Amino acid sequence: MIHVLIVEDEEIIRNGLLYTIDWLALNAVVVGSAASGKEGLQKIKELKPELVLTDIRMPEMDGLSMIRQAQTDGCSFIPVVLTSYSDFEYARQAIELHVFDYLLKPVDDEKLSDIVQRAAEQIEKEVKLHTLQDVHADISNDDTVLLKTTSDNPYVNECLQIITQDYKGHPSIEQIAEQLCVSPSYLSRLFKKNTSMTFLDFLNRYRIQKAVELLSAQKLKVYEVAVACGFTDYKRFYEVFRSYTGISPTDFVKNGYCIIRN
């Protein structure tokens, strides 16, 4: 699973990327977001994402300067530039920074999916290369190095599968841990290590993503969307939605914040 960081100063676009894209379907998870290049640089160092989607023109530090500084500081990640047609030539200059690709605004689903897939393939190649280097450096019959670098943790995968299938219900880390015959504390640590989020945070983010999809379709009332996404308490839904998107669900509908993609 690819860890993604989104760096975009326009809140509508940033939230669109966060909540209108089914990242799990792309075998990816957004571990964080930033509203400026300066904040993005801090998040790159803190969260160590494998893929960074960044706008070019931002306050405090532009996207290319952020990438350049992060690379100079020894951070390893795949950079992808978000740009408009007017900045297209500017984006092409990013070749010197080994930018992996670019996305034109509004973001196209198929283009994004292609980029994530190719990024995953590149990461897999790099992992295999590092594994071979480790093996050559320390010839041994011990397979633990290979397992650490290449295995998808089945416990975490089980958690993610339950979230996607039962987000409308009330899945808990305790219930899943009991099913898997492991301790809740162990599973919690494992989940956070692999996703950079707690189980509850990830569950709520996924619920809000589904809520954004339903609100954008404008077929259900807000309280019906709350129930459909697993919130029996409308006030709680209001609070969680606002905490993740920066606006209330009613303002989302009133102001017509719909899907920003092609």
Backbone as CSV, one residue per row, in Angstrom:
resi,resn,N_x,N_y,N_z,CA_x,CA_y,CA_z,C_x,C_y,C_z
1,MET,0.840,-1.200,0.000,0.000,0.000,0.000,0.874,1.249,0.000
2,ILE,0.607,2.158,-0.944,1.407,3.369,-1.091,0.922,4.453,-0.127
3,HIS,1.857,5.087,0.571,1.542,6.198,1.461,1.659,7.509,0.678
4,VAL,0.575,8.285,0.678,0.486,9.493,-0.155,0.375,10.740,0.709
5,LEU,1.070,11.806,0.298,0.935,13.123,0.922,0.428,14.092,-0.134
6,ILE,-0.582,14.884,0.216,-1.150,15.872,-0.707,-0.771,17.270,-0.227
7,VAL,-0.129,18.051,-1.106,0.283,19.413,-0.767,-0.390,20.362,-1.754
8,GLU,-1.362,21.112,-1.278,-2.175,21.976,-2.143,-2.756,23.094,-1.305
9,ASP,-2.540,24.353,-1.728,-2.991,25.474,-0.918,-4.477,25.792,-1.083
10,GLU,-5.090,25.371,-2.187,-6.516,25.625,-2.385,-7.319,24.554,-1.663
11,GLU,-8.095,24.987,-0.664,-8.788,24.044,0.210,-9.768,23.153,-0.545
12,ILE,-10.494,23.704,-1.504,-11.476,22.911,-2.237,-10.790,21.791,-3.004
13,ILE,-9.681,22.114,-3.664,-8.952,21.102,-4.431,-8.331,20.077,-3.497
14,ARG,-7.752,20.567,-2.383,-7.124,19.651,-1.425,-8.150,18.671,-0.848
15,ASN,-9.303,19.189,-0.447,-10.336,18.317,0.095,-10.914,17.399,-0.971
16,GLY,-10.975,17.898,-2.206,-11.449,17.052,-3.294,-10.562,15.841,-3.476
17,LEU,-9.249,16.076,-3.446,-8.297,14.972,-3.582,-8.371,14.025,-2.384
18,LEU,-8.625,14.590,-1.212,-8.685,13.770,-0.005,-9.931,12.897,0.054
19,TYR,-11.080,13.469,-0.328,-12.337,12.798,-0.026,-13.168,12.355,-1.224
20,THR,-12.806,12.729,-2.438,-13.606,12.275,-3.591,-12.903,11.181,-4.374
21,ILE,-11.762,10.750,-3.902,-11.018,9.687,-4.584,-10.986,8.454,-3.689
22,ASP,-11.302,7.319,-4.260,-11.272,6.059,-3.508,-9.844,5.549,-3.488
23,TRP,-9.068,6.048,-2.537,-7.648,5.711,-2.466,-7.424,4.232,-2.195
24,LEU,-8.298,3.623,-1.406,-8.130,2.202,-1.113,-8.239,1.363,-2.380
25,ALA,-9.115,1.788,-3.294,-9.245,1.070,-4.562,-7.957,1.161,-5.373
26,LEU,-7.163,2.191,-5.116,-5.874,2.357,-5.801,-4.737,1.722,-5.003
27,ASN,-5.105,1.009,-3.939,-4.121,0.400,-3.040,-3.190,1.468,-2.462
28,ALA,-3.806,2.571,-2.037,-3.051,3.695,-1.483,-3.803,4.265,-0.291
29,VAL,-3.077,5.005,0.542,-3.689,5.669,1.684,-3.043,7.044,1.830
30,VAL,-3.874,8.068,2.030,-3.363,9.424,2.248,-2.977,9.553,3.717
31,VAL,-1.698,9.732,3.972,-1.215,9.802,5.352,-1.197,11.230,5.884
32,GLY,-1.399,12.218,4.993,-1.401,13.594,5.460,-1.625,14.567,4.328
33,SER,-1.861,15.824,4.687,-2.024,16.887,3.692,-1.424,18.172,4.241
34,ALA,-1.099,19.083,3.343,-0.493,20.352,3.749,-1.011,21.461,2.841
35,ALA,-1.062,22.694,3.385,-1.612,23.826,2.649,-0.536,24.757,2.106
36,SER,0.733,24.401,2.280,1.824,25.229,1.764,3.056,24.363,1.568
37,GLY,4.003,24.869,0.789,5.234,24.135,0.571,6.030,23.966,1.847
38,LYS,6.012,24.976,2.687,6.755,24.906,3.951,6.179,23.816,4.848
39,GLU,4.864,23.788,4.953,4.209,22.759,5.756,4.408,21.386,5.113
40,GLY,4.373,21.370,3.767,4.576,20.117,3.047,5.947,19.524,3.318
41,LEU,6.967,20.374,3.368,8.333,19.913,3.644,8.407,19.266,5.024
42,GLN,7.747,19.871,6.002,7.721,19.315,7.352,7.015,17.961,7.364
43,LYS,5.903,17.864,6.619,5.147,16.615,6.584,5.932,15.511,5.865
44,ILE,6.686,15.862,4.840,7.508,14.873,4.141,8.518,14.258,5.102
45,LYS,9.161,15.119,5.894,10.159,14.632,6.851,9.511,13.837,7.981
46,GLU,8.341,14.254,8.392,7.667,13.615,9.528,6.995,12.295,9.142
47,LEU,6.280,12.303,8.000,5.449,11.156,7.630,6.129,10.181,6.672
48,LYS,7.189,10.655,5.995,7.941,9.810,5.053,7.033,9.143,4.017
49,PRO,6.261,9.930,3.270,5.379,9.350,2.244,6.185,8.793,1.080
50,GLU,5.591,7.855,0.367,6.244,7.288,-0.804,5.880,8.055,-2.073
51,LEU,4.702,8.704,-2.047,4.232,9.482,-3.191,3.745,10.839,-2.698
52,VAL,4.235,11.923,-3.322,3.822,13.277,-2.935,3.165,13.962,-4.122
53,LEU,1.888,14.341,-3.967,1.178,15.125,-4.978,1.240,16.578,-4.534
54,THR,1.843,17.435,-5.347,2.007,18.829,-4.913,1.677,19.827,-6.006
55,ASP,1.018,20.894,-5.595,0.795,22.027,-6.482,2.131,22.744,-6.671
56,ILE,2.222,23.574,-7.714,3.453,24.319,-7.946,3.418,25.651,-7.201
57,ARG,2.426,26.463,-7.498,2.362,27.802,-6.903,1.647,27.773,-5.571
58,MET,2.401,28.015,-4.511,1.856,28.014,-3.158,2.564,29.079,-2.323
59,PRO,1.928,29.526,-1.231,2.564,30.519,-0.361,3.729,29.935,0.410
60,GLU,4.616,30.798,0.852,5.773,30.470,1.692,6.861,29.704,0.951
61,MET,6.494,28.674,0.223,7.458,27.891,-0.552,6.702,27.188,-1.679
62,ASP,7.141,27.366,-2.923,6.435,26.715,-4.033,6.749,25.227,-4.054
63,GLY,5.961,24.495,-4.831,6.080,23.043,-4.845,7.425,22.525,-5.302
64,LEU,8.000,23.148,-6.330,9.293,22.694,-6.832,10.409,22.947,-5.822
65,SER,10.338,24.092,-5.148,11.335,24.393,-4.107,11.220,23.397,-2.959
66,MET,9.980,23.026,-2.640,9.748,22.041,-1.587,10.379,20.697,-1.957
67,ILE,10.138,20.260,-3.205,10.707,18.991,-3.669,12.232,19.047,-3.627
68,ARG,12.782,20.148,-4.137,14.234,20.301,-4.190,14.851,20.240,-2.784
69,GLN,14.236,20.959,-1.837,14.769,20.990,-0.478,14.647,19.618,0.187
70,ALA,13.516,18.943,-0.034,13.316,17.625,0.563,14.337,16.628,0.029
71,GLN,14.600,16.705,-1.277,15.596,15.814,-1.869,16.993,16.129,-1.338
72,THR,17.291,17.415,-1.190,18.583,17.834,-0.643,18.756,17.325,0.782
73,ASP,17.640,17.274,1.532,17.681,16.811,2.917,17.680,15.287,3.026
74,GLY,17.720,14.611,1.889,17.829,13.160,1.897,16.519,12.397,1.942
75,CYS,15.396,13.097,1.728,14.098,12.416,1.735,13.882,11.692,0.409
76,SER,13.392,10.480,0.485,13.157,9.680,-0.717,11.655,9.507,-0.935
77,PHE,11.172,9.963,-2.082,9.748,9.844,-2.412,9.565,10.054,-3.909
78,ILE,8.389,9.710,-4.401,8.060,9.924,-5.810,7.239,11.204,-5.915
79,PRO,7.783,12.264,-6.558,7.039,13.523,-6.659,6.162,13.579,-7.913
80,VAL,4.931,14.027,-7.733,3.998,14.250,-8.841,3.469,15.665,-8.706
81,VAL,3.520,16.419,-9.806,3.150,17.833,-9.781,1.708,18.042,-10.238
82,LEU,0.969,18.855,-9.472,-0.371,19.296,-9.866,-0.232,20.650,-10.542
83,THR,-0.819,20.799,-11.718,-0.631,22.050,-12.441,-1.841,22.374,-13.308
84,SER,-1.953,23.623,-13.713,-2.985,24.051,-14.651,-2.340,24.219,-16.020
85,TYR,-3.154,24.409,-17.040,-2.618,24.566,-18.391,-1.664,25.752,-18.476
86,SER,-1.961,26.814,-17.731,-1.123,28.012,-17.797,0.276,27.778,-17.242
87,ASP,0.407,26.780,-16.361,1.704,26.484,-15.762,2.383,25.280,-16.402
88,PHE,1.859,24.833,-17.535,2.343,23.586,-18.119,3.846,23.631,-18.406
89,GLU,4.307,24.710,-19.020,5.735,24.805,-19.349,6.581,24.856,-18.070
90,TYR,6.047,25.518,-17.063,6.734,25.585,-15.773,6.874,24.178,-15.199
91,ALA,5.814,23.376,-15.349,5.852,22.021,-14.822,6.898,21.173,-15.535
92,ARG,7.089,21.434,-16.805,8.064,20.660,-17.579,9.485,20.885,-17.060
93,GLN,9.711,22.044,-16.470,11.037,22.340,-15.934,11.376,21.455,-14.738
94,ALA,10.359,20.776,-14.219,10.569,19.930,-13.040,11.343,18.656,-13.380
95,ILE,11.633,18.454,-14.655,12.364,17.255,-15.059,13.685,17.142,-14.305
96,GLU,14.357,18.269,-14.083,15.649,18.252,-13.381,15.520,17.727,-11.965
97,LEU,14.297,17.780,-11.418,14.063,17.281,-10.066,13.569,15.835,-10.098
98,HIS,13.596,15.236,-11.289,13.140,13.856,-11.461,11.685,13.692,-11.047
99,VAL,10.860,14.692,-11.382,9.429,14.575,-11.107,8.872,13.408,-11.903
100,PHE,8.119,12.564,-11.244,7.633,11.315,-11.834,6.615,11.570,-12.938
101,ASP,5.710,12.512,-12.721,4.676,12.827,-13.706,3.961,14.092,-13.254
102,TYR,2.983,14.532,-14.014,2.195,15.698,-13.643,0.721,15.393,-13.840
103,LEU,-0.121,16.106,-13.096,-1.568,15.991,-13.213,-2.138,17.363,-13.499
104,LEU,-2.905,17.456,-14.573,-3.559,18.714,-14.890,-4.835,18.860,-14.069
105,LYS,-5.098,20.069,-13.609,-6.337,20.339,-12.886,-7.449,20.649,-13.901
106,PRO,-8.675,20.177,-13.663,-9.089,19.257,-12.598,-8.533,17.857,-12.828
107,VAL,-8.284,17.155,-11.735,-7.621,15.848,-11.800,-8.511,14.812,-12.469
108,ASP,-7.922,14.076,-13.394,-8.626,13.013,-14.101,-8.407,11.687,-13.376
109,ASP,-9.494,10.962,-13.121,-9.421,9.702,-12.370,-8.467,8.700,-13.008
110,GLU,-8.610,8.496,-14.310,-7.816,7.484,-15.006,-6.335,7.838,-14.989
111,LYS,-6.022,9.101,-15.159,-4.634,9.555,-15.131,-4.036,9.324,-13.741
112,LEU,-4.798,9.662,-12.702,-4.314,9.458,-11.340,-4.094,7.973,-11.060
113,SER,-5.048,7.145,-11.477,-4.931,5.699,-11.271,-3.689,5.154,-11.964
114,ASP,-3.425,5.639,-13.183,-2.246,5.192,-13.928,-0.960,5.578,-13.205
115,ILE,-0.923,6.808,-12.684,0.265,7.278,-11.980,0.521,6.454,-10.721
116,VAL,-0.530,6.203,-9.943,-0.381,5.428,-8.706,0.092,4.008,-9.022
117,GLN,-0.464,3.421,-10.081,-0.066,2.063,-10.459,1.404,2.015,-10.871
118,ARG,1.837,2.986,-11.681,3.234,3.006,-12.125,4.179,3.308,-10.958
119,ALA,3.702,4.165,-10.041,4.505,4.465,-8.856,4.681,3.211,-8.000
120,ALA,3.607,2.429,-7.875,3.680,1.189,-7.107,4.675,0.219,-7.733
121,GLU,4.682,0.145,-9.051,5.617,-0.738,-9.745,7.060,-0.294,-9.519
122,GLN,7.275,1.029,-9.536,8.621,1.540,-9.305,9.072,1.261,-7.872
123,ILE,8.164,1.452,-6.929,8.496,1.189,-5.527,8.830,-0.282,-5.331
124,GLU,8.054,-1.151,-5.972,8.304,-2.595,-5.864,9.680,-2.957,-6.417
125,LYS,10.044,-2.341,-7.544,11.370,-2.592,-8.126,12.477,-2.144,-7.181
126,GLU,12.279,-0.970,-6.559,13.279,-0.454,-5.633,13.398,-1.341,-4.401
127,VAL,12.257,-1.841,-3.918,12.270,-2.732,-2.761,13.047,-4.004,-3.082
128,LYS,12.776,-4.573,-4.265,13.478,-5.793,-4.669,14.979,-5.534,-4.810
129,LEU,15.320,-4.363,-5.352,16.731,-4.011,-5.511,17.416,-3.921,-4.153
130,HIS,16.768,-3.223,-3.212,17.339,-3.087,-1.864,17.453,-4.447,-1.181
131,THR,16.457,-5.295,-1.421,16.479,-6.633,-0.826,17.666,-7.430,-1.342
132,LEU,17.882,-7.362,-2.656,19.025,-8.070,-3.247,20.336,-7.540,-2.692
133,GLN,20.414,-6.226,-2.515,21.620,-5.626,-1.971,21.854,-6.109,-0.540
134,ASP,20.763,-6.206,0.232,20.885,-6.693,1.603,21.354,-8.146,1.638
135,VAL,20.803,-8.923,0.707,21.173,-10.339,0.653,22.643,-10.499,0.298
136,HIS,23.102,-9.722,-0.672,24.495,-9.797,-1.081,25.419,-9.293,0.034
137,ALA,24.924,-8.324,0.795,25.751,-7.769,1.870,25.870,-8.738,3.044
138,ASP,24.833,-9.540,3.214,24.841,-10.469,4.352,24.246,-11.792,3.905
139,ILE,25.059,-12.603,3.232,24.579,-13.877,2.708,24.161,-14.761,3.871
140,SER,22.868,-15.151,3.817,22.313,-15.938,4.911,21.099,-16.692,4.422
141,ASN,20.725,-17.732,5.133,19.510,-18.478,4.817,18.288,-17.878,5.486
142,ASP,18.515,-16.814,6.220,17.426,-16.178,6.950,16.564,-15.390,5.989
143,ASP,15.244,-15.674,5.943,14.329,-15.007,5.012,13.647,-13.792,5.621
144,THR,14.015,-13.406,6.844,13.267,-12.333,7.503,13.400,-11.006,6.785
145,VAL,14.552,-10.727,6.199,14.732,-9.451,5.497,13.751,-9.345,4.342
146,LEU,13.618,-10.426,3.574,12.710,-10.433,2.436,11.276,-10.260,2.882
147,LEU,10.902,-10.941,3.973,9.536,-10.838,4.459,9.206,-9.429,4.917
148,LYS,10.168,-8.795,5.582,9.933,-7.441,6.088,9.701,-6.447,4.960
149,THR,10.364,-6.641,3.842,10.308,-5.633,2.794,9.230,-5.891,1.744
150,THR,8.777,-7.145,1.630,7.870,-7.431,0.520,6.470,-7.861,0.934
151,SER,6.253,-8.264,2.170,4.944,-8.804,2.528,3.943,-7.707,2.814
152,ASP,2.668,-7.932,2.384,1.553,-7.092,2.771,1.005,-7.692,4.047
153,ASN,0.956,-6.942,5.130,0.559,-7.523,6.405,-0.893,-7.988,6.367
154,PRO,-1.161,-9.257,6.582,-2.527,-9.782,6.477,-3.462,-9.213,7.543
155,TYR,-2.924,-8.879,8.714,-3.779,-8.310,9.757,-4.296,-6.931,9.353
156,VAL,-3.411,-6.115,8.813,-3.807,-4.774,8.370,-4.776,-4.881,7.192
157,ASN,-4.499,-5.791,6.276,-5.397,-5.984,5.139,-6.794,-6.385,5.598
158,GLU,-6.860,-7.222,6.629,-8.153,-7.640,7.168,-8.901,-6.438,7.750
159,CYS,-8.184,-5.575,8.444,-8.802,-4.352,8.999,-9.364,-3.479,7.882
160,LEU,-8.581,-3.277,6.825,-9.008,-2.424,5.712,-10.220,-3.028,4.999
161,GLN,-10.216,-4.345,4.852,-11.333,-5.010,4.192,-12.612,-4.855,5.001
162,ILE,-12.494,-4.980,6.311,-13.663,-4.824,7.176,-14.183,-3.393,7.126
163,ILE,-13.280,-2.413,7.087,-13.702,-1.013,6.999,-14.482,-0.768,5.717
164,THR,-13.976,-1.244,4.591,-14.658,-1.008,3.304,-15.998,-1.728,3.227
165,GLN,-16.106,-2.875,3.906,-17.336,-3.655,3.827,-18.346,-3.281,4.900
166,ASP,-17.867,-2.780,6.041,-18.765,-2.575,7.179,-18.655,-1.175,7.777
167,TYR,-18.257,-0.176,6.959,-18.115,1.178,7.497,-19.448,1.744,7.973
168,LYS,-20.564,1.197,7.457,-21.881,1.675,7.877,-22.236,1.156,9.267
169,GLY,-21.576,0.092,9.672,-21.823,-0.479,10.994,-20.909,0.136,12.025
170,HIS,-20.512,-0.659,12.981,-19.651,-0.149,14.050,-18.468,-1.081,14.270
171,PRO,-17.615,-1.241,13.262,-16.433,-2.101,13.431,-15.483,-1.487,14.449
172,SER,-14.837,-2.325,15.215,-13.878,-1.833,16.203,-12.614,-2.660,16.150
173,ILE,-11.546,-2.078,16.581,-10.257,-2.760,16.581,-10.296,-3.945,17.549
174,GLU,-11.096,-3.829,18.613,-11.209,-4.910,19.596,-11.884,-6.133,18.982
175,GLN,-12.966,-5.915,18.229,-13.673,-7.023,17.591,-12.792,-7.733,16.568
176,ILE,-12.090,-6.942,15.766,-11.233,-7.525,14.737,-10.077,-8.286,15.370
177,ALA,-9.514,-7.727,16.436,-8.407,-8.391,17.122,-8.854,-9.748,17.667
178,GLU,-10.080,-9.797,18.182,-10.609,-11.061,18.709,-10.753,-12.086,17.589
179,GLN,-11.235,-11.632,16.421,-11.382,-12.529,15.272,-10.031,-13.064,14.812
180,LEU,-9.016,-12.218,14.883,-7.695,-12.594,14.399,-6.825,-13.258,15.471
181,CYS,-7.394,-13.354,16.676,-6.675,-13.986,17.798,-5.369,-13.258,18.126
182,VAL,-5.427,-11.933,18.117,-4.281,-11.125,18.543,-4.800,-10.086,19.531
183,SER,-3.903,-9.433,20.234,-4.335,-8.432,21.207,-4.695,-7.127,20.507
184,PRO,-5.688,-6.395,21.029,-6.067,-5.107,20.437,-4.912,-4.114,20.379
185,SER,-4.073,-4.099,21.422,-2.956,-3.149,21.446,-1.951,-3.471,20.342
186,TYR,-1.693,-4.759,20.120,-0.766,-5.170,19.057,-1.328,-4.775,17.696
187,LEU,-2.621,-5.066,17.469,-3.241,-4.753,16.181,-3.294,-3.241,15.952
188,SER,-3.543,-2.486,17.012,-3.586,-1.025,16.906,-2.230,-0.470,16.479
189,ARG,-1.165,-0.965,17.119,0.184,-0.507,16.772,0.532,-0.883,15.331
190,LEU,0.156,-2.096,14.940,0.443,-2.589,13.599,-0.294,-1.756,12.553
191,PHE,-1.552,-1.443,12.837,-2.360,-0.666,11.897,-1.788,0.741,11.724
192,LYS,-1.426,1.373,12.818,-0.885,2.731,12.735,0.466,2.752,12.039
193,LYS,1.271,1.723,12.271,2.577,1.640,11.632,2.437,1.558,10.115
194,ASN,1.401,0.832,9.646,1.220,0.620,8.206,0.426,1.713,7.510
195,THR,-0.405,2.444,8.246,-1.243,3.470,7.618,-0.967,4.883,8.119
196,SER,-0.183,5.018,9.170,0.104,6.305,9.821,-1.135,6.919,10.455
197,MET,-2.185,6.112,10.646,-3.413,6.581,11.280,-3.899,5.543,12.277
198,THR,-4.668,6.000,13.264,-5.319,5.046,14.149,-6.470,4.399,13.377
199,PHE,-6.963,3.287,13.888,-8.080,2.598,13.236,-9.295,3.513,13.150
200,LEU,-9.616,4.221,14.235,-10.795,5.088,14.260,-10.638,6.253,13.292
201,ASP,-9.439,6.823,13.224,-9.192,7.933,12.308,-9.382,7.474,10.866
202,PHE,-8.852,6.306,10.540,-8.988,5.788,9.184,-10.456,5.503,8.867
203,LEU,-11.172,4.893,9.819,-12.591,4.594,9.633,-13.386,5.869,9.384
204,ASN,-13.134,6.898,10.184,-13.861,8.161,10.010,-13.528,8.825,8.686
205,ARG,-12.268,8.789,8.286,-11.878,9.359,6.995,-12.604,8.646,5.854
206,TYR,-12.686,7.324,5.953,-13.365,6.557,4.914,-14.859,6.876,4.897
207,ARG,-15.457,7.020,6.074,-16.876,7.377,6.148,-17.132,8.753,5.535
208,ILE,-16.247,9.714,5.826,-16.415,11.056,5.276,-16.231,11.041,3.761
209,GLN,-15.324,10.219,3.265,-15.152,10.077,1.822,-16.461,9.610,1.183
210,LYS,-17.107,8.619,1.798,-18.377,8.121,1.278,-19.473,9.175,1.426
211,ALA,-19.411,9.951,2.505,-20.400,11.010,2.707,-20.284,12.076,1.620
212,VAL,-19.052,12.419,1.252,-18.832,13.402,0.196,-19.421,12.896,-1.127
213,GLU,-19.237,11.617,-1.407,-19.791,11.033,-2.637,-21.313,11.148,-2.646
214,LEU,-21.939,10.820,-1.520,-23.401,10.858,-1.444,-23.934,12.292,-1.485
215,LEU,-23.278,13.204,-0.792,-23.712,14.605,-0.804,-23.560,15.206,-2.196
216,SER,-22.500,14.821,-2.899,-22.275,15.330,-4.258,-23.356,14.856,-5.212
217,ALA,-23.849,13.642,-4.981,-24.915,13.095,-5.839,-26.235,13.806,-5.618
218,GLN,-26.408,14.427,-4.422,-27.588,15.241,-4.094,-28.895,14.459,-4.216
219,LYS,-28.856,13.182,-3.824,-30.062,12.360,-3.863,-30.627,12.104,-2.472
220,LEU,-29.801,12.312,-1.454,-30.226,12.082,-0.073,-30.114,13.363,0.737
221,LYS,-30.951,13.469,1.762,-30.835,14.582,2.693,-29.610,14.358,3.578
222,VAL,-29.142,15.428,4.212,-27.906,15.346,4.979,-28.006,14.318,6.094
223,TYR,-29.132,14.304,6.809,-29.250,13.345,7.913,-29.308,11.913,7.379
224,GLU,-29.844,11.717,6.168,-29.876,10.389,5.565,-28.465,9.938,5.172
225,VAL,-27.659,10.888,4.722,-26.263,10.583,4.402,-25.517,10.179,5.667
226,ALA,-25.797,10.877,6.764,-25.149,10.558,8.044,-25.412,9.105,8.429
227,VAL,-26.670,8.703,8.367,-27.042,7.328,8.717,-26.410,6.334,7.751
228,ALA,-26.423,6.668,6.461,-25.874,5.774,5.434,-24.380,5.547,5.603
229,CYS,-23.719,6.474,6.286,-22.271,6.367,6.475,-21.880,5.921,7.880
230,GLY,-22.866,5.471,8.642,-22.554,4.878,9.935,-22.651,5.797,11.134
231,PHE,-23.215,6.995,10.945,-23.358,7.940,12.061,-24.814,7.973,12.521
232,THR,-25.106,7.399,13.671,-26.472,7.417,14.199,-26.786,8.749,14.877
233,ASP,-25.749,9.470,15.247,-25.902,10.776,15.897,-25.537,11.863,14.880
234,TYR,-26.532,12.667,14.453,-26.279,13.682,13.442,-25.260,14.699,13.926
235,LYS,-25.316,15.080,15.198,-24.367,16.060,15.732,-22.942,15.548,15.604
236,ARG,-22.760,14.252,15.865,-21.430,13.656,15.736,-20.980,13.675,14.285
237,PHE,-21.890,13.370,13.372,-21.577,13.414,11.940,-21.146,14.820,11.539
238,TYR,-21.884,15.815,11.999,-21.579,17.219,11.708,-20.165,17.562,12.184
239,GLU,-19.843,17.156,13.415,-18.528,17.470,14.001,-17.392,16.782,13.246
240,VAL,-17.581,15.492,12.939,-16.533,14.734,12.247,-16.343,15.263,10.831
241,PHE,-17.447,15.517,10.128,-17.365,16.026,8.762,-16.611,17.350,8.730
242,ARG,-16.954,18.228,9.651,-16.314,19.542,9.690,-14.828,19.435,10.062
243,SER,-14.510,18.526,10.967,-13.117,18.391,11.404,-12.215,17.890,10.278
244,TYR,-12.758,17.086,9.369,-11.952,16.535,8.288,-11.952,17.399,7.023
245,THR,-13.058,18.067,6.739,-13.151,18.826,5.484,-13.013,20.332,5.667
246,GLY,-13.203,20.814,6.889,-13.113,22.254,7.123,-14.422,22.985,6.953
247,ILE,-15.471,22.298,6.481,-16.797,22.909,6.326,-17.845,21.943,6.852
248,SER,-19.046,22.459,7.122,-20.118,21.594,7.600,-20.768,20.886,6.420
249,PRO,-21.452,19.767,6.641,-22.128,19.083,5.539,-23.213,19.935,4.892
250,THR,-23.893,20.752,5.688,-24.928,21.613,5.117,-24.314,22.698,4.226
251,ASP,-23.174,23.251,4.636,-22.483,24.240,3.802,-21.945,23.588,2.527
252,PHE,-21.535,22.329,2.659,-21.052,21.593,1.498,-22.140,21.542,0.434
253,VAL,-23.367,21.213,0.849,-24.492,21.125,-0.081,-24.905,22.507,-0.570
254,LYS,-24.969,23.463,0.356,-25.436,24.815,0.036,-24.530,25.503,-0.981
255,ASN,-23.223,25.317,-0.831,-22.267,25.993,-1.699,-21.878,25.187,-2.931
256,GLY,-22.485,24.009,-3.064,-22.263,23.232,-4.269,-20.870,22.679,-4.428
257,TYR,-20.217,22.301,-3.308,-18.903,21.683,-3.405,-19.056,20.260,-3.913
258,CYS,-19.018,20.099,-5.209,-19.179,18.768,-5.772,-17.827,18.242,-6.225
259,ILE,-17.812,17.066,-6.812,-16.570,16.445,-7.245,-15.837,17.357,-8.220
260,ILE,-14.541,17.551,-8.002,-13.768,18.517,-8.767,-13.024,17.880,-9.928
261,ARG,-13.232,16.559,-10.126,-12.461,15.858,-11.138,-13.191,15.863,-12.473
262,ASN,-12.485,15.436,-13.514,-13.125,15.260,-14.810,-13.995,14.030,-14.770
